[in-house]
Amino acid sequence: MSGESPGRPPGLTPGDEADELYDHAPCGYLTTDADGRILRANATLARWLGRTTDELSSMTFVELLTPGGRIYHETHFAPSLRMHGEVREIAVELRRSDTARLPVLVNATLDRHGDGSVRAVRIAVFDATERRSYERELLLAKERAEASEARAQTLARTLQETLIPPIPPHVPGLDVAAAYRPAGDGTEVGGDFYDVFSLAEDDWMVVLGDVRGKGPEAAVVTALVRYTVRALAVGTRRPCLLLEQVNQTLLQHSSDRFCTAVLVRLRRREDGWRAEIGVAGHPAPLLLRVDDRARQLDLLGPLLGVLDDATWTDREIFLGAGDTLVLFTDGVTEATGPLGFFGDDRLLRVADAAASSRPRQVVDDVLSEVLDFQQGDARDDIALLALGVPTR
């Protein structure tokens, strides 16, 4: 027992032990000369490739590579090895004797003579089969997730297109203009919406709102609010009562997203339009009269989808010839630029300057000013709706 290190198998000399470790290491080892001819390969690598160590010793390292791997060897592997003296975790595939491919990771170092010339190249090879399978699964999972997200975004965009009418409907005796500008590049679906629909002859309902957040879920809630308003307005025409019913619908929905909205019922009279207005957590409309300065109506109301016992009140105004009512989302007043928020005061100044213009011009002027304030990049969705009584 004397002379043997503790733990060494009986009968193994230090040299034998080193050879045993080299041949049966849990990774492949091989040594090549400067030209790439294999001088020695261990039994582990030979077993992985279905060859003998003698067979490997009659080959070059490049011969073990696939065609693509050979190109990579010449263009990246060998130049990097010569320049830096080592390469690490190079992913290639080795050809087995049965023509199957073995994915591996390769580390290599140059062993140089004293004069700097190459003595040998020492290469460690690690079986990457399980890793490659895992990477493929990750890639497939990523592709499936991206495809699913793309389908959801397409569905949501299609849904939102139904929530933003391409052009407002024709309302006899009323000039209606609208604009919608999505945030950023428009690829993310927002929650702004508006609708104008008839309840009866000379009796119209207008709704403009904003569901919290963005994405497919916001689009679903937006659709729920818009079509709930349409369905319930047939029997409930007072905005305050309609808002109560929409609130209950949202509270019963599985989503936790709340909504702001402004509802306007318009009934035609001989000399203009009677407007009943209800506001739910939304910026109150602007009133532009031909003989007065633009002002924001004094209207408040709780959010939709938050409080079970919330109530709302209506405000009734009369719109005569030349008067315009402007509805907008917070993408206008809360637009941010170098000077801070666009704000209510700036909006009133822009609206006041356009008070004598037709609704189309009012909407265009406000939208242009808000976009210029943000240097052309809308940070949030913007929805505008102007209702004007033509002058005779």
N, C-alpha and C positions, 0 to 999 in steps of 0.2 A: 504494500500500500504506500510505502514511502516514495516520495517524488511525484505523486499524482495529486493534482489540485482537487479540493473538495467539490463534489458535484459532477466531475468529469466521468463519463461512462468508462468502465474498466477496459483497459487495452488501447485507449485512444491517446496518442501523443498529441501535443499542441498542434503539430502540423496536420495530423489526421483530423483533429477537431475543426480546424480552419477549413479544410477541404469539404468536410461534411456540411458545415454551415454554408459554404459557397454553393455547393451542388444542390442542396435541398432547402435553400432559403425560400421564404414566402413570396419572393419576387424573382423575376428573371435577371440574370447577369450575363453580360458578354463583353469581351474585350476584342477590339479590332486594331489593325495597324493603321498607319496614316492614310492608306488608300481605302480603308473600309473593309478589308478582308478580315473575317472572323478568326481570331487566334484561339479563343476559348469561349465556351458557352456552358452555362450550368444545366443540370438535369431538369430543373423546374421549367426553364424556358423551352427546352427540348420537348418536355411532356406537353406543355401548352400548345406547341406547334405540331405535335404528332410526328416529330422527327427524333433522330438520335443526335447525341452531341457530336459524333463523328461527321454526320451529314452537315450539321451547322458549320463545322470547322472547314468545310470545303466551299462555303458560300461567302458572299459579301453581305453586309448589313442592308445595303440597298436592295438586294435580291429578295429580301424578306418583306419589303414594302409593297403596297398596292401601287398602281400607276399614279394615282393622285398623290400618294405619299412620297413617291420618288421625286415628283416635281417639287413638292414642298421641301424635301430634303435638300435639293439643289439650290432652291431660291431662298430658303429661310434657315433651315436647320444647320447645314454645314457652314454657311457664312457667319451665322451668329456664334457657332461653336468656335470657329477660328478667331473671331474678333474678341469674344469675351472669355474664352476658355471653358465655358460651361453653358448648358441650356437646361431649363427645368420645365417639367410638366407639359411637354410637347405631345399633343394628341394626334396619334396616327393609327393606322390599322396594319397588322402583320398578316401575311398569307400563311395559312396552315397547309399541311401536306394534302389535305382533302379539299383544297381550294376555298374553304370557308375563311372568313376574316375574323381576326381577333382584335377588338379595340383595346388599345393600350395607352398609357402615359409613359413618356420616356424622359429620364434625366441622363445627362451625359457630361463628362469632364474630360479635358485633355491632360494627358500625362506627358510632360516635356523633358527633353534632355537638358543638360546644363547650358547648351548653346541655343536653347529655345526651339530646337526642332522637335517634331512630334514623335514621342516614343510609342504611345498607344492612346486609344480612345476607350474609356471605360463607361459602359452603359448599363443603367438599371431600368428594367421594364416592369411596369405594374399593370396587372389585369384590370381593365376598366369596363368589363362587360356589365357589371351591375350598375356602375355609375352611368354608363351610356343609356341603359334601360331606364334608369331613374330620370335622366335628363330628357329622354324622349317622352316619358310620361308627363314631366313638367311642361314640355313644349306643347304636347297635345292638350293638356289641361288649360294652358294659356290660350291656345288657339280656340278651344271651345268657349272659354270665357269671353274672349274678344268677339267671337261670332255671336254669342248670346247677347253681349252688350250692344253690338251693332244692330241686331234685330230689335232689341228693346228701344234703341234710339230711333230707328226707322219708324217703328210703330208709334212712338211718342211724337215724333215730328209730324207724322201723318195725322195723328190725333189733334195736335195743336193747330194744324192747318184748318181743321174744322171748327176750331175755337176762335179763330181770327178771320172773320169774313174778308174775302179779297177786296170787296167794295161794299160800302154800306147800302142798305136797301133804299129804294126811292120812296120818300115820304111826302105825299102831296101837301104843299103849304109849309114845308120845313126843309131847310138846307142842312144836310148832314155830311160831315167830313171826318175822316179817321186816319190815323197813322199808327203803325206798329214797327218798332225797331228792336230786334233781339240784342242781348248783350254780346260783346266780343265778336267772334266770327260767326255766331248764330248756330253753332253745332250743338250747343247744350240747350235742351228744352226748358223754357221758363214757365212761370205761372200766371203771367198777365193775360187777360182776355177781355173781350167786350162783345156785346150783342145788341141788336136793335130788331124788335119784332112787333108785329101787330096783334093787338087784343081784339079789336073790332074796328069798324070804320072810324077814322079820326081819333083812334085811341091806341097809343103805342107805349111799349115798355122798353126802357134802355137800361142796360147793366154794364158796368165796367168794374173789374176786380183784379185782385192779385193774390194768388195762393203762395204761401211761404215756401221758399226753396226752389230747386230746379230738378230736372230729370224726369224719368218716366212716372214716378209716383206723384210728382207735382202735376203732371199732365193729366193723370187719372182723376185727381181731386178737382182740377180745373174743369174737366168735362162734367164731373158730378155736379158741381155748383151751377154751371151754365145751363145744363139740361134740367136740373131741379127747378131753377128759376122759371124756365119756359113751361114746365109741366104744372107748377103750382100757380103761376100767374093767371091761368084760365079761371080759377075759382077764387083766388086771393089777389086782389089788384092793388091794395094799399101797400106801399113799399115797407112800412114798419111791420105789418103782419107777415108779409112775404119773407122778410129777413128773419123773423122768429122761426118760421118753418124751415128755412134753409139751415139755420143754426142747429135745429134738432136733427136734421138729416146728417150734418157733418159730425155731430156728437155720436151718432150711431154708427158712423163709418169706422173701419178698422184703422185708418190712418190717423196720426196725431197732428197732421198739418192744419194750421188755421188759415183763415182767408179774410182779406179786407174787400169791401165792395161798396159801390154807390149805385142805388137804384133810382130811376126817374120814370114816373108815369106821366105821359104827355097826352092831354086831351085838347082837341082843337076847339077854338071859339071863333066867332066872326072876326074879332079884331086881334087874334093872336093865339097863344097856347097857354093852357094852365098846366103847370108842372108841380107834381108832388115828389119830393126828394127825401130819401132816407140814406143815411151813411152808417156803415159798420166798420169802424176802425180805419177808415180810408180818408185820404185828403179830400176836403169838401170842394165842390166845383167852384169855378170862377164865374162870375156874372159880369158880362160886358154889355153895358147899356150905351145907346148912342148919345145920351145927354148926361152921362156921368162917367166917373173914372172906374176902371176895372176894380172889382173887389171880390174877396173870397167869402162865400156864404158862411154864416155862423152855425155850423152843424157838427155834432159829435155823435158817436155811438160806439158800443163795444164791438170787439172782434167777433167774427163768426167761427164757431167750432171750439170755443173755450169755456164759456159759462152756460150752465144749464138753465138758469133763471134770468138770462139777459133779456132786456126789452129795448125797443127802439121807438123813436118819435119821428114824425114826418115834418117837413117844412114845405109850405106851398108858396110858389111865386108865380108871377105872370110874365110871360115873354111876349113883348110887343114887336112891331116892325123894327128891324135893325138890331134887336137884342140877340145876344149869343150866350149860350151856356157851355162852358168848357170843362170836361171831365178828364182826369189824368191820373196816372199811377205815380208812386213815389220814385220811379226811375227818373222823373223830371226834377222834382225839388231836391232829392237826395243825390243827384248826380255830383260826382266829385271831380275837381280839376285843380290846377295850381293855386287857385284862390279859395279853395275849400269847397263848401257846398254851393250848388246853384241857388237853392233857397227860395222861399216864398216871395220875398221882396223883388228879387230879380225876375221871377216869373210874372209878377204883377206888372212890372215895368214893360216887359215884352208884350204882354197881353194888352196893356193899355195903349201901346203904340199901334197895335193892330185892331183896336176896337171897332173902327169904322170899316174894316175889311170883311169880306165874306168868310165863312167858316173854313174853307179850304186854305185861304191865305193865313188865317190865324194858326191853324195846325202846322202848316209848313214853317211859319216864322218861329214858333215855339220849338219845334223839333230841331230846326237849324241852329238856333241859339244854344240849345242844350248840348248838341253834338260839338259845336265849336268850343263850348266851355270845357269839354272833355278832350279837346284836340282830336276829335273824330272817332274816339274809341269809347263806345258806350259801356260803362261798367255794370249796368243793370238794364233789364228790359224796360222799354218805354212804350206806353200805350196812351194815345190821345184821342179824344172824341169831342167834336164841336157841333152843337145844335143851334142853328140860327134861323130867325124868322126873316124872310126876305122883305125888303122894303118895296112898296108899291110904286 
